[in-house]
Amino acid sequence: MSRWVKILFIALAVVFFAIAGGVAYLFAAFPYNDYPDISVSTDAGTVERGRYLANHVTVCVDCHSERDWMYFSGPIKPGTEGRGGERFGHDLGFPGEFYARNITPAALKDWSDQDIGRAIVSGVSQNGRPFFPVMPYPAYANLKKSDLASIIAYLRTLHPIDHTVSASSADFPMNLILRTIPGEYHPMDVDDNDPVSRGKYLVTVAGCAECHTPADKGKKLPGMDLAGGFPFPFPDGSIVRSANITPDVDTGIGGWDEKTFVQRFKKYDPSRGYTPAVQGEMNTYMPWTMYSGMTESDLKDMYAYLRTVKPVKNPVRHFTASQK
């Protein structure tokens, strides 16, 4: 064996063992594995708070149920609450095939409260596998302990549905990157006497920034918080983009008063009936029928906070029709 062949062999061996060591470390050290320190009560008030949050603020029940796309914004099909199965795949721009899990007691009966809590705020399953952050657990990591406990208490009361959901799978290298995303639980400090502080909390844990901040290769663009323009492709080939919700007068909601903001949500109250979806016209993943259930007080707090964020001039083309 020549000297140069030996050198090449040694170099390749070094590279191989370096990569193998890195992958081994990635699987040994990640994902984040700590459990939230919480105590869950099952009193009626706690469960009701959890119902409100899971259906109208964090909207866990939205993605973890079956949505009816015969109607605008895909309201939930009654009787499917929590059964899981909603798919987020390659055709929608995701780096893999991801499925919302069954979160009814039929699937969670062997999970402890801490298991569920860690899944919500850190994005780690009972078996230690990380979730793809289509579930915005980085936002849920800000939940107050009492609110996290309330959501867990409520999930325990859902009607058990035996429904097997397909396993999620991430493409390479996302399957490795994914292990580094889960992080620690850091409950937000909220001044309950300050509407702006209350509003900031609601906007944060509702995950508004996850959809309303443009990103490039999974990273939010600096200085573009809540400026809209994030694209959401639909299976028919059309694209919907999130709105600019900064207080910019020309391209955001700077010209909206409080009443207009509240009414924008309340117009989708299910008691008014659902709007049929029209082929070729704009639809949206925004679960308006669920957010419409927020109290006017909470919506006013959100409006108060959004008035304080930096205005960003960012014209958004909200809808591009399918070219198919």
VEXDREN-2710 file (C-alpha; in Angstrom, 1 decimal):
% VEXDREN-2710
k/r/px/py/pz
1/MET/0.0/0.0/0.0
2/SER/1.5/3.3/-1.0
3/ARG/2.1/6.2/1.4
4/TRP/-0.6/8.3/-0.2
5/VAL/-3.2/5.5/0.0
6/LYS/-2.4/5.1/3.6
7/ILE/-2.9/8.8/4.2
8/LEU/-6.2/8.8/2.4
9/PHE/-7.4/5.7/4.3
10/ILE/-6.5/7.4/7.6
11/ALA/-8.2/10.6/6.6
12/LEU/-11.4/8.8/5.6
13/ALA/-11.3/6.8/8.9
14/VAL/-10.9/10.0/10.9
15/VAL/-13.9/11.6/9.1
16/PHE/-16.0/8.5/9.5
17/PHE/-15.3/8.3/13.3
18/ALA/-15.9/12.0/13.7
19/ILE/-19.3/11.8/12.0
20/ALA/-20.2/8.6/13.9
21/GLY/-19.1/10.3/17.2
22/GLY/-21.2/13.4/16.4
23/VAL/-24.3/11.4/15.6
24/ALA/-23.8/9.3/18.7
25/TYR/-23.5/12.5/20.8
26/LEU/-26.6/13.9/19.1
27/PHE/-28.6/10.9/20.1
28/ALA/-27.1/10.6/23.6
29/ALA/-27.4/14.3/24.6
30/PHE/-30.6/15.3/22.8
31/PRO/-33.4/16.0/22.8
32/TYR/-34.0/18.1/26.0
33/ASN/-35.3/15.6/28.5
34/ASP/-36.5/17.5/31.7
35/TYR/-40.0/17.4/32.9
36/PRO/-42.0/20.5/33.9
37/ASP/-42.6/20.9/37.7
38/ILE/-46.4/21.0/37.8
39/SER/-49.3/19.8/39.9
40/VAL/-52.6/19.1/38.1
41/SER/-55.9/19.6/39.8
42/THR/-59.2/18.2/38.4
43/ASP/-61.6/20.7/39.8
44/ALA/-64.3/22.1/37.5
45/GLY/-62.7/25.5/37.3
46/THR/-59.3/24.1/36.2
47/VAL/-60.9/21.9/33.6
48/GLU/-63.0/24.8/32.2
49/ARG/-59.9/27.0/31.9
50/GLY/-58.2/24.2/30.1
51/ARG/-61.2/23.7/27.7
52/TYR/-61.1/27.4/26.9
53/LEU/-57.3/27.5/26.2
54/ALA/-57.2/24.3/24.2
55/ASN/-60.1/25.2/22.1
56/HIS/-59.8/29.0/21.7
57/VAL/-56.2/30.2/22.5
58/THR/-53.6/27.5/22.0
59/VAL/-56.1/25.6/19.9
60/CYS/-54.6/22.2/20.5
61/VAL/-58.0/20.7/19.6
62/ASP/-57.8/22.2/16.1
63/CYS/-54.8/20.3/14.7
64/HIS/-55.6/17.2/16.8
65/SER/-59.0/16.7/15.3
66/GLU/-60.4/16.3/11.8
67/ARG/-61.2/19.5/9.9
68/ASP/-63.9/19.9/7.4
69/TRP/-62.5/21.6/4.3
70/MET/-65.9/21.9/2.7
71/TYR/-66.1/25.1/4.7
72/PHE/-64.0/28.2/5.0
73/SER/-61.1/27.8/7.5
74/GLY/-61.8/24.1/8.0
75/PRO/-63.9/23.9/11.2
76/ILE/-63.7/20.8/13.2
77/LYS/-65.9/17.8/12.4
78/PRO/-68.0/17.1/15.5
79/GLY/-67.1/13.9/17.2
80/THR/-63.4/13.9/16.1
81/GLU/-62.1/16.2/18.9
82/GLY/-58.6/15.1/19.8
83/ARG/-58.5/11.9/17.7
84/GLY/-55.5/13.2/15.7
85/GLY/-54.5/12.3/12.1
86/GLU/-54.2/15.8/10.6
87/ARG/-51.3/15.5/8.1
88/PHE/-48.6/18.0/7.4
89/GLY/-46.5/16.7/4.5
90/HIS/-44.2/17.5/1.6
91/ASP/-47.0/18.8/-0.6
92/LEU/-47.6/21.5/2.1
93/GLY/-43.9/22.4/2.2
94/PHE/-42.8/20.4/5.3
95/PRO/-39.5/18.5/5.4
96/GLY/-41.2/15.2/6.0
97/GLU/-44.5/13.6/6.7
98/PHE/-45.9/14.7/10.1
99/TYR/-49.2/13.7/11.8
100/ALA/-51.0/15.2/14.7
101/ARG/-51.2/12.6/17.5
102/ASN/-54.3/11.2/19.2
103/ILE/-54.6/13.3/22.4
104/THR/-57.7/11.7/23.8
105/PRO/-57.5/9.5/27.0
106/ALA/-57.6/6.4/24.7
107/ALA/-54.0/7.3/23.6
108/LEU/-52.8/9.1/26.7
109/LYS/-54.1/6.7/29.4
110/ASP/-50.5/5.5/30.2
111/TRP/-49.0/9.0/30.1
112/SER/-48.4/10.8/33.3
113/ASP/-49.3/14.5/33.8
114/GLN/-45.5/15.3/33.5
115/ASP/-45.3/13.3/30.2
116/ILE/-48.1/15.3/28.7
117/GLY/-46.7/18.6/30.1
118/ARG/-43.3/17.9/28.6
119/ALA/-44.8/17.1/25.2
120/ILE/-46.7/20.4/25.3
121/VAL/-44.0/22.8/26.4
122/SER/-40.8/21.0/25.2
123/GLY/-42.0/18.9/22.3
124/VAL/-40.8/15.5/23.5
125/SER/-42.9/12.4/23.4
126/GLN/-43.3/9.9/26.3
127/ASN/-40.7/7.7/24.5
128/GLY/-38.2/10.5/24.2
129/ARG/-38.7/11.3/20.5
130/PRO/-38.8/14.9/19.5
131/PHE/-41.8/16.4/17.8
132/PHE/-41.6/18.6/14.7
133/PRO/-42.5/22.1/15.7
134/VAL/-45.6/22.3/13.5
135/MET/-47.0/22.1/17.0
136/PRO/-45.6/25.4/18.3
137/TYR/-44.2/24.1/21.5
138/PRO/-41.5/26.8/21.6
139/ALA/-44.5/29.2/22.1
140/TYR/-46.3/26.9/24.5
141/ALA/-43.1/26.8/26.6
142/ASN/-44.3/30.3/27.8
143/LEU/-47.5/28.9/29.3
144/LYS/-48.1/29.8/33.0
145/LYS/-47.9/26.7/35.2
146/SER/-51.6/27.0/36.1
147/ASP/-52.6/27.2/32.4
148/LEU/-50.4/24.2/31.5
149/ALA/-52.0/22.2/34.3
150/SER/-55.4/23.3/33.1
151/ILE/-54.8/22.1/29.6
152/ILE/-53.6/18.7/30.9
153/ALA/-56.7/18.4/33.2
154/TYR/-59.0/19.2/30.2
155/LEU/-57.3/16.7/27.9
156/ARG/-58.1/14.0/30.5
157/THR/-61.8/14.7/30.1
158/LEU/-61.9/14.3/26.3
159/HIS/-64.1/11.5/25.0
160/PRO/-61.7/8.5/24.4
161/ILE/-61.4/7.7/20.7
162/ASP/-59.6/4.6/19.6
163/HIS/-57.9/5.9/16.4
164/THR/-54.5/4.9/15.2
165/VAL/-52.4/7.7/13.7
166/SER/-49.6/7.1/11.1
167/ALA/-46.1/7.6/12.5
168/SER/-44.4/10.9/11.6
169/SER/-41.1/10.9/9.7
170/ALA/-38.6/13.7/9.1
171/ASP/-36.4/13.9/6.0
172/PHE/-32.6/14.0/6.4
173/PRO/-31.0/16.2/7.8
174/MET/-34.2/17.4/9.6
175/ASN/-34.4/14.1/11.4
176/LEU/-31.1/15.0/13.1
177/ILE/-31.7/18.8/13.5
178/LEU/-35.1/18.0/15.1
179/ARG/-33.4/16.5/18.2
180/THR/-31.9/19.9/19.0
181/ILE/-35.1/21.9/18.9
182/PRO/-36.9/20.9/22.1
183/GLY/-35.9/23.2/25.0
184/GLU/-36.7/24.1/28.6
185/TYR/-40.0/25.2/30.0
186/HIS/-39.9/28.9/30.9
187/PRO/-43.3/30.2/32.1
188/MET/-43.9/33.8/31.2
189/ASP/-44.3/36.4/34.0
190/VAL/-47.6/38.2/33.5
191/ASP/-48.9/41.3/35.2
192/ASP/-52.6/40.5/35.5
193/ASN/-53.4/44.1/36.1
194/ASP/-51.8/45.3/32.8
195/PRO/-53.8/44.7/29.6
196/VAL/-50.6/44.9/27.5
197/SER/-48.9/42.3/29.6
198/ARG/-51.9/40.0/29.4
199/GLY/-52.2/40.6/25.7
200/LYS/-48.5/39.8/25.1
201/TYR/-49.0/36.5/26.9
202/LEU/-52.0/35.6/24.8
203/VAL/-50.3/36.5/21.5
204/THR/-47.3/34.5/22.6
205/VAL/-49.0/31.3/23.7
206/ALA/-51.5/31.4/20.9
207/GLY/-48.4/31.1/18.6
208/CYS/-49.3/34.1/16.5
209/ALA/-45.7/34.7/15.6
210/GLU/-45.3/31.2/14.3
211/CYS/-47.6/32.0/11.3
212/HIS/-47.5/35.8/11.1
213/THR/-43.7/36.2/11.0
214/PRO/-41.9/35.5/7.7
215/ALA/-39.1/33.0/7.7
216/ASP/-36.3/31.7/5.6
217/LYS/-35.3/28.0/5.9
218/GLY/-37.1/27.7/9.1
219/LYS/-35.6/30.8/10.8
220/LYS/-37.7/33.9/11.4
221/LEU/-36.5/37.0/9.6
222/PRO/-34.9/39.6/11.9
223/GLY/-36.9/42.7/12.3
224/MET/-40.0/41.2/10.7
225/ASP/-41.9/40.0/13.8
226/LEU/-45.6/39.7/13.1
227/ALA/-45.2/41.3/9.7
228/GLY/-47.0/38.6/7.8
229/GLY/-46.2/37.1/4.4
230/PHE/-45.6/33.5/5.6
231/PRO/-46.8/31.2/2.7
232/PHE/-49.2/28.3/3.2
233/PRO/-49.7/26.2/0.2
234/PHE/-53.0/24.3/-0.3
235/PRO/-53.3/20.9/-1.9
236/ASP/-55.0/22.5/-4.9
237/GLY/-51.9/24.5/-5.7
238/SER/-53.1/27.8/-4.3
239/ILE/-51.1/29.8/-1.7
240/VAL/-52.4/31.8/1.2
241/ARG/-50.1/34.1/3.1
242/SER/-50.4/35.3/6.7
243/ALA/-51.5/38.9/7.3
244/ASN/-49.3/41.7/8.6
245/ILE/-50.6/42.3/12.2
246/THR/-48.1/45.0/13.2
247/PRO/-49.6/48.5/13.7
248/ASP/-48.3/49.8/10.4
249/VAL/-51.1/51.9/9.0
250/ASP/-50.6/51.1/5.3
251/THR/-49.8/47.4/5.3
252/GLY/-50.8/46.2/8.8
253/ILE/-53.6/46.8/11.2
254/GLY/-52.6/50.3/12.3
255/GLY/-55.8/51.6/11.0
256/TRP/-58.0/49.2/12.9
257/ASP/-59.7/50.3/16.1
258/GLU/-60.4/47.9/19.0
259/LYS/-63.9/47.2/17.9
260/THR/-62.8/46.3/14.3
261/PHE/-60.2/43.9/15.7
262/VAL/-62.7/42.1/18.0
263/GLN/-65.3/41.9/15.3
264/ARG/-62.8/40.4/12.9
265/PHE/-62.7/37.3/15.2
266/LYS/-66.4/37.3/16.2
267/LYS/-67.7/37.2/12.7
268/TYR/-66.7/33.6/12.5
269/ASP/-68.7/32.5/15.5
270/PRO/-70.1/29.0/14.6
271/SER/-73.5/30.1/15.9
272/ARG/-73.7/32.2/12.7
273/GLY/-73.2/29.2/10.6
274/TYR/-70.2/28.1/8.4
275/THR/-69.2/29.7/5.1
276/PRO/-68.9/27.1/2.3
277/ALA/-65.5/26.9/0.7
278/VAL/-65.6/27.8/-3.0
279/GLN/-63.2/26.0/-5.3
280/GLY/-60.6/28.4/-6.8
281/GLU/-61.2/31.0/-4.1
282/MET/-59.2/31.8/-1.0
283/ASN/-59.4/29.5/2.0
284/THR/-57.2/29.6/5.1
285/TYR/-55.6/27.3/7.7
286/MET/-56.3/30.0/10.3
287/PRO/-58.9/28.3/12.6
288/TRP/-61.2/31.3/12.8
289/THR/-64.2/29.4/14.2
290/MET/-62.0/28.4/17.2
291/TYR/-60.4/31.8/17.8
292/SER/-63.9/33.3/17.6
293/GLY/-64.6/31.7/21.0
294/MET/-62.1/33.9/22.7
295/THR/-63.6/36.4/25.2
296/GLU/-63.9/40.0/24.1
297/SER/-61.7/40.9/27.1
298/ASP/-58.9/38.6/25.9
299/LEU/-59.2/39.9/22.3
300/LYS/-59.0/43.5/23.6
301/ASP/-55.9/42.6/25.5
302/MET/-54.3/41.2/22.4
303/TYR/-55.2/44.3/20.5
304/ALA/-53.7/46.5/23.2
305/TYR/-50.4/44.5/23.0
306/LEU/-50.3/44.5/19.2
307/ARG/-50.5/48.3/19.2
308/THR/-47.2/48.3/21.1
309/VAL/-45.1/46.2/18.7
310/LYS/-42.9/47.7/16.1
311/PRO/-44.8/48.7/12.9
312/VAL/-43.3/47.0/9.9
313/LYS/-44.2/48.1/6.4
314/ASN/-44.6/44.8/4.5
315/PRO/-47.2/44.6/1.8
316/VAL/-48.6/41.1/1.6
317/ARG/-50.3/39.4/-1.3
318/HIS/-52.7/37.3/0.7
319/PHE/-53.8/34.8/-2.0
320/THR/-52.3/33.3/-5.2
321/ALA/-54.8/31.2/-7.1
322/SER/-53.8/27.7/-8.3
323/GLN/-52.3/27.5/-11.7
324/LYS/-53.3/23.9/-12.2
END
